[in-house]
Amino acid sequence: MNALLPTTLVGSYPQPDWLIDRAGLAKSAPPRVRACELWRIAPEWLEQAQDDATILAIRAQERAGLDIVTDGEMRRESYSNRFATALDGVDIENPGQAPTRTPGRTQPVPRVVGPIRRRHPVEVRDVKFLRANTDRRIKMTVPGPFTMSQQCQDDHYRDEAALAMDYAAAVNEEIKDLFAAGADVVQIDEPYMQARPDKARRLAVKAINRALEGVTGATAVHMCFGYAVFVKQKPTGYSFLVELADAAVQQISIETAQPKLDCAVLAKIPGKMIMLGVIDLSDMTIETPEVVAARIRRALVHVPAERIIVAPDCGLKYLPHDVAFAKMRAMVEGADLARRALAA
């Protein structure tokens, strides 16, 4: 593994067309309840097919030269719904409604009808499978407690803080089990901190810190403006970012490529590793290594190289396979260019 400017994914990699209906997946916002109709494989063979797809995703990352690999989230319809719908206290047979990140729109979401509790480990088999199939460092992702508290209809707590903290307790149990199963890094996905910054200021850091209570492994939090396939125009700055200086997490994952982020803000979160998004997922043009290196250099003005991890802006889930692989390879080559420039 490269000690300087290591490379990784935010989490997801494109699922094969033979595994899931990718066109159907991209027709609407990422599902919050189960969307079993998207899978092309019969239920009795689905786990085996997902295993095969996971191996393909691992090998693609290894061939591209990534230092830290993920399982590509092959088993998930979305980044959050697999975990969120596996908890006690949720009625997934009778979903509720909640606003999406797009103003004026709602979508089906888990309906909270009792105390949120983790019934059993959700992703432990996933991380064990990943660990058994690569000798590189591995990362697993879980949805964050604040984001899950915004992606549900609360018919039980009537108290957003209490709801978020119980989600955090469930995430805490999961994270500890993921490290015990072999994860090197666990990433919490919290896109709704950016989408709902006022609520995030009241709740998010407390919930993240509860989710990380007693956790000793390397942890990350990912914030984004939404998948590029759904969000074409992105703001040039985060509405919630510097607040994470008080979070117990070691790494913060941000977008800089598509939004052309002013990287000066990174100087305001000292002490954190920055997972730097340098691949624009809204543009099917493959970045050159020189473009990637230039995007890394923009951040180096404000953050030392020792604190930067190189990544795409967000998950690669919705990209065509050939584009995803080529962008991933360009990212690795660009990081190598930046490393050589630093050494010189």
C-alpha atoms as one frame of an Amber mdcrd trajectory, in Angstrom:
protein
   0.000   0.000   0.000   1.179   3.509  -0.798   1.857   5.357   2.436   1.452
   8.705   0.672  -1.759   9.589  -1.198  -3.341   6.104  -0.947  -6.276   5.455
  -3.281  -9.717   4.024  -2.550 -13.376   4.120  -3.566 -16.043   5.945  -1.625
 -17.833   2.594  -1.521 -19.832   1.458  -4.516 -18.805   0.082  -7.914 -21.230
  -0.581 -10.821 -23.238  -3.765 -10.373 -23.376  -6.119 -13.393 -26.397  -5.888
 -15.680 -26.957  -9.621 -15.221 -27.333  -9.057 -11.465 -29.594  -6.014 -11.219
 -31.846  -3.924 -13.470 -29.527  -0.951 -13.795 -31.956   1.048 -15.925 -34.657
   0.577 -13.299 -32.198   1.485 -10.576 -31.452   4.836 -12.219 -35.098   5.796
 -12.876 -35.725   7.152  -9.384 -33.901   8.266  -6.253 -31.963   5.579  -4.341
 -34.556   3.343  -2.653 -35.080   3.665   1.118 -37.291   0.556   1.413 -36.459
  -2.785  -0.158 -36.662  -2.936  -3.960 -36.352  -6.684  -4.521 -37.934  -6.390
  -7.951 -34.690  -4.867  -9.247 -32.712  -8.112  -8.865 -32.540 -10.265 -12.004
 -31.596 -13.414 -10.078 -34.096 -15.714  -8.351 -34.026 -15.409  -4.535 -32.558
 -18.880  -3.998 -29.526 -18.019  -6.177 -29.170 -14.331  -5.321 -26.526 -14.584
  -2.594 -24.306 -16.742  -4.809 -24.688 -14.273  -7.682 -23.878 -11.356  -5.374
 -20.758 -13.219  -4.211 -19.641 -13.608  -7.830 -20.299  -9.930  -8.554 -18.357
  -8.955  -5.431 -15.305 -10.916  -6.629 -15.507  -9.122  -9.989 -15.630  -5.750
  -8.198 -12.657  -6.671  -6.015 -10.591  -7.806  -9.000 -11.439  -4.617 -10.912
 -10.167  -2.499  -8.019  -7.016  -4.596  -7.721  -6.328  -4.368 -11.481  -6.780
  -0.612 -11.351  -4.233  -0.485  -8.537  -6.324   0.756  -5.616  -4.651   0.592
  -2.211  -7.837   0.140  -0.139 -10.642  -1.904  -1.694 -14.336  -2.242  -0.912
 -16.890  -4.920  -1.741 -18.390  -2.529  -4.299 -21.711  -2.717  -2.400 -22.845
  -5.420  -4.802 -25.474  -6.704  -2.356 -27.267  -3.382  -1.956 -30.081  -1.719
  -3.829 -28.885   1.533  -2.276 -26.171   2.620   0.128 -28.604   2.776   3.053
 -31.665   0.573   2.650 -30.061  -2.820   3.289 -28.997  -1.855   6.801 -31.911
   0.476   7.599 -34.546  -2.141   6.783 -32.821  -4.869   8.843 -33.456  -3.164
  12.182 -36.111  -3.834  14.793 -38.660  -1.080  15.266 -39.200  -0.638  11.520
 -42.320  -1.696   9.615 -41.065  -2.225   6.088 -44.275  -3.935   4.937 -46.222
  -0.703   5.470 -43.786   2.047   4.492 -44.189   5.695   5.268 -43.270   8.761
   3.222 -40.480  11.286   3.673 -39.083  14.170   1.599 -36.222  13.417  -0.767
 -33.277  15.749  -1.200 -35.222  17.318  -4.093 -37.601  19.957  -2.696 -41.270
  19.081  -3.062 -40.746  15.356  -3.652 -41.340  12.420  -1.331 -40.598   8.705
  -1.541 -41.439   5.507   0.367 -39.306   5.100   3.494 -39.117   2.756   6.506
 -41.848   3.544   9.028 -40.581   3.578  12.616 -43.155   1.930  14.874 -41.029
   0.946  17.886 -37.571   1.331  19.431 -34.772   1.112  16.839 -32.540  -1.837
  17.737 -30.042  -3.897  15.762 -31.487  -7.385  15.584 -28.331  -9.061  14.238
 -25.135  -8.202  12.324 -26.046  -7.063   8.820 -22.738  -6.739   6.942 -20.419
  -9.077   8.857 -20.623 -11.812   6.218 -19.895  -9.148   3.593 -16.682  -8.003
   5.261 -15.554 -11.585   5.933 -16.104 -12.406   2.250 -14.165  -9.314   1.217
 -11.323 -10.141   3.625 -11.107 -13.702   2.275 -10.811 -12.512  -1.331  -8.107
  -9.847  -1.226  -4.818  -9.272   0.563  -5.170  -5.473   0.338  -6.536  -3.202
   3.019 -10.331  -3.259   3.037 -13.101  -0.792   3.792 -16.770  -1.376   4.575
 -19.472   1.287   4.506 -22.571   1.716   6.678 -25.343   4.328   6.526 -25.027
   7.028   9.163 -27.451   7.553  12.035 -28.373  11.121  11.141 -29.083  10.243
   7.514 -31.210   7.228   8.487 -33.166   9.407  10.912 -34.030  11.669   7.960
 -34.929   8.773   5.658 -37.808   7.399   7.685 -41.302   8.246   8.895 -41.206
   8.427  12.689 -44.465   7.163  14.167 -42.895   6.169  17.483 -40.329   8.581
  18.957 -41.729  11.960  17.901 -38.275  13.182  18.931 -35.582  13.475  16.253
 -32.702  13.476  18.729 -33.858  10.290  20.460 -34.441   8.632  17.084 -30.983
   9.580  15.789 -29.278   8.368  18.965 -30.956   4.954  18.785 -29.905   4.659
  15.151 -26.406   5.591  16.347 -26.427   2.808  18.946 -27.358   0.291  16.228
 -24.583   1.590  13.946 -22.118   1.403  16.853 -22.826  -2.303  17.359 -22.435
  -2.940  13.637 -19.142  -1.043  13.348 -17.590  -2.949  16.230 -18.571  -6.244
  14.601 -17.187  -5.124  11.222 -13.779  -4.398  12.727 -13.858  -7.715  14.593
 -14.578  -9.442  11.263 -11.495  -7.938   9.589 -12.301  -4.444   8.279  -9.366
  -2.023   8.185 -11.589   1.036   7.693 -15.300   1.586   8.301 -16.998   4.502
   6.581 -20.251   6.099   7.748 -22.309   7.574   4.882 -23.955  10.843   5.947
 -25.099  12.755   2.834 -28.076  14.301   4.648 -25.756  16.433   6.781 -25.222
  18.500   3.631 -28.871  18.308   2.584 -30.257  19.403   5.981 -27.523  21.453
   7.643 -29.686  23.142  10.298 -30.866  19.807  11.690 -27.353  18.417  11.278
 -25.929  21.139  13.498 -28.290  20.082  16.272 -27.993  16.326  15.899 -25.357
  14.949  13.547 -22.047  15.238  15.400 -23.589  13.886  18.617 -25.036  10.949
  16.678 -21.736  10.231  14.901 -19.839  10.348  18.186 -22.327   7.906  19.720
 -21.930   5.620  16.692 -18.150   5.654  17.231 -18.198   5.257  21.014 -15.630
   2.640  22.020 -14.524   2.095  18.401 -10.743   1.884  17.982 -10.301   1.242
  14.241  -9.875   3.757  11.406 -13.195   5.447  10.658 -14.442   7.791   7.936
 -17.543   9.844   7.247 -18.683  10.516   3.673 -20.597  13.644   2.734 -21.793
  14.393  -0.760 -24.200  16.559  -2.706 -26.008  13.511  -4.103 -25.240  11.093
  -6.930 -24.252  12.964 -10.095 -26.823  11.027 -12.128 -29.550  12.766 -10.114
 -27.847  16.072  -9.200 -26.468  17.860 -12.254 -25.697  21.234 -10.678 -23.840
  21.155  -7.381 -23.003  24.022  -5.035 -19.395  25.131  -4.850 -19.270  24.878
  -1.065 -20.537  22.688   1.747 -23.307  23.893   4.048 -22.049  21.515   6.753
 -18.380  20.575   6.954 -16.257  22.496   9.446 -18.569  21.223  12.194 -16.977
  17.793  11.710 -13.825  19.058  13.411 -15.620  18.023  16.631 -16.537  14.547
  15.380 -14.655  11.480  16.620 -14.068  10.284  13.045 -10.525  10.246  11.602
 -11.313  10.684   7.888 -13.731  13.013   6.085 -14.736  12.218   2.499 -15.709
  15.189   0.331 -16.425  16.078  -3.285 -14.099  18.533  -5.025 -14.163  17.552
  -8.721 -17.717  18.109 -10.007 -18.513  21.048  -7.673 -15.045  22.581  -8.210
 -14.844  23.049  -4.468 -12.694  25.812  -3.041 -10.261  23.654  -1.096  -9.385
  26.494   1.289 -12.160  25.185   3.544 -10.040  22.105   4.254  -7.696  24.191
   6.378 -10.607  24.663   8.802 -10.729  20.965   9.729  -7.169  20.361  10.965
  -6.268  16.989  12.346  -8.580  15.055  10.009  -7.545  12.899   7.092  -9.251
  14.148   3.928 -10.655  11.602   1.493 -10.384  13.875  -1.505 -12.887  13.448
  -4.327 -10.949  13.990  -7.565 -13.121  12.133 -10.112 -16.134  13.926 -11.650
 -18.978  11.419 -11.951 -21.208  13.753 -13.984 -18.846  13.696 -16.959 -18.357
  10.498 -18.972 -15.049  11.866 -20.272 -12.174   9.996 -18.658  -9.890  12.284
 -16.706  -6.246  12.229 -17.665  -3.749  11.465 -14.903  -2.578  15.077 -15.250
  -6.090  16.391 -14.491  -6.298  14.159 -11.422  -2.875  15.293 -10.220  -3.922
  18.923 -10.669  -7.023  18.344  -8.536  -4.839  16.817  -5.837  -2.477  19.796
  -5.996  -5.392  22.184  -5.367  -5.855  20.546  -1.975  -2.145  20.322  -1.192
  -2.083  24.096  -0.813  -4.253  23.693   2.294  -3.648  20.113   3.520  -0.328
  18.221   3.752  -0.033  15.175   1.526   0.218  12.936   4.593  -3.416  13.747
   5.371  -4.896  13.064   1.918  -6.536   9.873   0.641  -7.451   9.970  -3.057
 -10.963   8.885  -4.087 -13.816   9.629  -6.509 -16.326  12.316  -5.547 -18.963
   9.722  -4.670 -19.879   6.114  -5.375 -19.361   4.769  -8.911 -22.634   2.799
  -8.761 -24.441   4.507 -11.643 -21.546   4.779 -14.115 -21.156   2.456 -17.124
 -18.669  -0.277 -16.261 -16.042   0.755 -18.802 -16.199   4.390 -17.691 -16.006
   3.455 -14.006 -12.924   1.295 -14.515 -11.161   3.854 -16.721 -11.830   6.668
 -14.259 -10.610   4.491 -11.398  -7.410   3.694 -13.291  -6.866   7.381 -14.147
  -7.270   8.213 -10.462  -4.524   5.755  -9.523  -2.202   7.087 -12.241  -2.925
  10.686 -11.229  -2.124   9.935  -7.595   1.154   8.357  -8.753   1.986  11.499
 -10.742   1.311  13.653  -7.685   3.457  11.363  -5.522   6.371  11.578  -7.935
   6.082  15.356  -8.072   6.222  15.511  -4.277   9.259  13.235  -4.197  11.030
  15.453  -6.741
